[in-house]
Amino acid sequence: MRLPADLVETLAAAVDAGTMDAAARRLQITPSAVSQRIKSLEAQVGRVLLVRSKPVRATEAGNAVVRMARQLALIEHDALADIGVETTATVTVPLAVNADSLATWFLDPLARLAREHSVVFDIHRDDQDFTAGLLEAGTVMGAVTSRHTPVAGCRVHPLGILRYEAVATAGFIARHLPDGPTPAALATAPVIDFDRRDDLQRRWLEAAGVSPDAPPRHYVPSSADFATAVHLGLGWALLPRIQSQAWLDDGSLLLLGGPAVDVPLFWQQWDLRSPLLETIADAVLDAGRRILAVPVP
């Protein structure tokens, strides 16, 4: 059995666009043609490949086909570049990254790559503990992740350690922690979490001998706004030094002490011998290792 490239491309377009209509506009065909192509592909493989929800999403079998579509697009781009064919086509490279890396160092190498290559990036933001799942599903080609064991079909490279430290404003400390970060004071001082999967503050509280469920909580699900919320005195939280350094230098934030929380980060990407993907990996690894500084043991 052979999977026709146009049908494979149509399935990926539907998954990326979220609806049949949006996929039709991207492919410059009718929504009916999109639907017929996907039905034809499903008939050929004998599997349901697309859940017709809002937005549409690939099934487990569909993820394998979407992954194939992304690989074909990447290989086509590399082949045209190798033979020197001028093309206006732009290849889309989906990547996954954690919020703090996205807010601090990850975009700079991508911006340089976009100036030098006909590539656009589809960035998926998720917690570093969950980005590897997007690789497994074939949603992305590369990911910044805390997972050091390679995802099936992927290669892994150490990036460095993102070191988090507990910080707060002087005003917040005076109001809520006048005698320092004692267990009793920490149990009532408002803490800021990124979202309900954020366990950094919980880990720090446990190390301080405080029940992590005790303090009242704010939730601020944006890395830049999260740091701003700490700087405004909304609560205390852990920030990476690359985010907090300027505020620590001018005294608008103070360290609470206690052990830093280290999060080792790794770069995982499809084990596909693609010059473009290798160039992306080189740029990300160079930037990450330079900014994160602390090497992974």
C-alpha positions in Angstrom: 0.0 0.0 0.0 1.2 3.5 -0.8 -0.2 6.7 0.8 -0.9 9.4 -1.8 1.0 12.5 -0.8 -1.9 14.9 -1.6 -4.2 12.9 0.8 -1.6 12.8 3.5 -1.0 16.6 3.1 -4.8 17.2 3.4 -5.1 15.3 6.6 -2.2 17.3 8.1 -3.7 20.6 6.9 -7.1 19.8 8.6 -5.4 18.9 11.9 -3.2 22.1 11.7 -6.1 24.4 10.7 -8.7 22.9 13.0 -11.6 22.9 10.6 -12.3 21.6 7.1 -13.1 25.1 5.9 -9.8 26.5 7.1 -7.9 23.5 5.6 -9.7 24.2 2.3 -8.5 27.8 2.3 -5.0 26.8 3.0 -4.9 24.2 0.2 -7.0 26.3 -2.1 -9.6 23.6 -2.7 -13.2 23.3 -1.6 -14.2 22.0 1.9 -16.0 19.1 0.1 -12.7 18.1 -1.6 -11.0 18.2 1.8 -13.6 15.9 3.3 -13.5 13.5 0.3 -9.7 13.3 0.4 -9.7 12.4 4.0 -12.5 9.8 3.6 -10.5 8.3 0.7 -7.4 8.1 2.8 -9.3 6.5 5.7 -10.8 3.9 3.3 -7.4 3.0 2.0 -5.8 2.4 5.4 -9.0 1.0 7.0 -8.8 3.3 10.0 -10.5 6.4 11.2 -7.9 9.1 11.0 -9.7 12.2 12.0 -12.2 13.0 14.8 -14.7 15.4 13.3 -14.9 17.6 16.5 -14.4 21.3 16.9 -11.5 21.7 16.4 -10.9 18.4 14.4 -8.2 16.2 15.8 -6.2 13.2 14.6 -6.8 9.8 16.1 -3.8 7.7 17.2 -3.6 6.3 13.6 -4.0 9.8 12.2 -1.1 11.1 14.2 1.2 8.6 12.4 0.0 9.9 9.1 0.3 13.6 10.2 3.9 12.8 11.2 4.5 11.4 7.8 3.2 14.6 6.2 5.5 16.7 8.2 8.5 14.6 7.3 7.6 14.7 3.6 7.4 18.5 3.7 10.7 18.7 5.4 12.4 16.3 3.0 11.0 18.1 0.0 12.3 21.4 1.4 15.8 19.9 1.9 15.8 18.3 -1.5 14.9 21.5 -3.3 17.6 23.3 -1.4 20.2 20.7 -2.2 19.6 20.9 -6.0 19.5 24.7 -5.9 15.9 25.1 -7.0 14.5 28.5 -6.2 11.1 28.1 -4.5 8.7 30.5 -2.8 7.3 27.6 -0.7 7.8 28.0 3.1 8.1 24.9 5.3 6.3 24.9 8.6 8.3 23.4 11.5 6.2 22.8 14.7 8.1 22.9 18.0 7.2 22.6 21.6 8.7 24.6 24.5 8.1 25.4 28.1 6.8 28.8 29.0 9.9 30.2 30.8 12.2 29.2 28.0 9.8 30.8 25.5 9.8 34.0 27.5 13.6 34.2 28.0 15.9 32.6 25.4 14.1 30.4 22.9 12.8 33.0 20.4 16.1 34.6 19.6 17.6 31.6 17.7 14.3 31.1 15.8 14.3 34.7 14.7 17.8 34.4 13.3 16.8 31.2 11.5 13.7 32.7 10.0 15.8 35.5 8.5 18.1 32.9 6.8 15.7 30.2 5.7 12.2 29.8 4.2 10.7 28.5 7.4 7.9 29.4 9.8 7.6 28.0 13.3 4.4 26.7 14.8 5.2 26.9 18.5 3.3 24.9 21.1 3.7 26.0 24.7 3.4 23.5 27.5 5.0 22.5 30.7 8.5 20.9 30.2 7.1 17.7 31.7 4.5 17.4 29.0 6.2 18.7 25.8 7.6 15.2 25.0 4.1 14.0 24.6 3.7 16.3 21.6 6.7 14.6 20.1 5.2 11.2 20.7 2.0 12.2 19.0 3.8 13.6 16.0 2.5 17.1 16.6 5.9 18.7 16.8 9.3 17.9 15.3 11.4 19.1 18.2 10.8 20.0 21.8 12.5 21.5 24.9 11.6 19.0 27.6 12.6 17.7 31.0 12.6 14.2 29.7 16.1 12.8 29.3 15.1 9.4 27.8 14.5 9.7 24.1 11.0 9.5 22.7 10.7 6.6 20.2 12.2 7.8 16.9 13.9 10.8 18.4 17.3 12.0 19.5 18.0 13.8 22.7 20.7 16.4 23.6 21.2 18.1 27.0 20.6 21.8 27.0 21.3 22.9 30.6 19.6 23.6 33.9 17.0 26.2 34.5 17.6 27.3 38.1 14.6 28.7 40.0 14.8 30.8 43.2 12.1 32.0 45.6 11.7 35.7 45.4 9.3 38.5 46.6 9.1 42.2 46.9 10.3 44.0 50.0 6.8 45.2 50.7 5.4 41.7 50.4 8.0 40.4 52.8 7.3 43.2 55.3 3.6 42.4 55.2 3.5 38.6 55.1 7.0 37.4 56.2 8.1 40.0 58.7 10.2 37.4 60.7 11.4 35.7 57.5 10.1 32.7 55.6 9.1 30.7 58.7 6.9 27.7 58.2 4.0 29.5 60.0 4.3 32.6 57.8 4.7 30.6 54.6 1.5 28.7 55.4 -0.5 32.0 55.1 1.5 34.1 52.6 -0.1 34.2 49.1 1.9 32.2 46.6 1.7 32.4 42.8 1.4 29.3 40.6 1.6 29.3 36.8 -1.3 26.9 36.5 -2.6 23.8 38.4 0.2 21.6 37.0 2.9 23.9 38.3 4.7 22.1 41.1 7.8 24.3 41.6 6.4 26.3 44.5 5.0 23.1 46.0 8.4 21.5 45.9 10.0 24.5 47.5 7.3 24.6 50.3 7.8 20.9 51.0 11.6 21.5 51.4 10.8 24.3 53.8 8.6 22.0 55.9 5.3 23.5 54.9 2.3 21.7 53.5 2.1 22.8 49.9 -1.7 23.0 50.1 -1.7 25.4 53.0 -1.0 28.9 51.4 -3.7 30.8 49.4 -2.9 30.8 45.7 -3.0 33.1 42.7 -2.8 31.5 39.2 -1.1 33.5 36.4 -0.8 31.3 33.3 1.7 33.5 31.3 5.4 33.5 32.0 6.0 37.2 31.4 2.8 38.2 33.4 3.8 35.6 36.1 7.1 37.4 36.6 5.3 40.8 36.6 2.8 39.6 39.2 5.7 38.7 41.5 7.3 42.1 40.8 4.1 43.9 41.7 3.9 42.1 45.0 0.9 39.9 44.3 2.6 37.0 45.9 5.9 35.1 46.2 7.1 32.6 43.7 10.1 30.9 42.1 11.6 32.7 39.1 14.6 31.7 36.9 17.6 33.9 37.6 17.6 34.9 33.9 14.2 36.5 34.5 14.7 38.0 38.0 18.4 39.2 37.7 17.6 42.8 36.8 15.0 43.2 39.6 17.4 41.6 42.1 20.1 44.0 41.0 17.9 47.1 41.6 16.5 45.7 44.8 12.9 45.6 43.7 12.9 41.8 44.3 14.6 40.0 47.2 15.6 36.3 47.6 13.7 34.4 50.2 16.5 31.9 50.6 16.0 28.2 50.8 17.2 25.7 48.2 17.0 26.6 44.5 14.9 24.2 42.4 16.9 23.0 39.4 15.0 21.8 36.3 17.3 20.1 33.7 16.2 20.7 30.2 16.9 18.7 27.1 16.3 19.1 23.3 14.6 16.2 21.6 13.9 16.1 17.9 12.9 13.6 15.3 15.7 11.3 14.3 15.4 12.4 10.7 18.6 13.3 8.7 17.3 16.7 7.6 19.8 19.6 7.1 17.1 22.1 8.1 16.2 20.3 11.3 19.9 19.9 12.1 20.3 23.7 11.6 17.4 24.4 14.0 18.9 22.0 16.6 22.3 23.6 16.4 20.8 27.1 16.9 18.6 26.0 19.8 21.4 24.1 21.5 23.9 26.9 21.1 21.5 29.5 22.6 20.2 27.2 25.4 23.6 26.1 26.5 24.9 29.7 26.5 22.0 31.2 28.4 21.2 28.4 30.8 24.9 28.1 31.6 24.7 25.4 34.2 25.4 22.1 32.4 23.2 19.0 32.9 25.2 16.5 35.0 
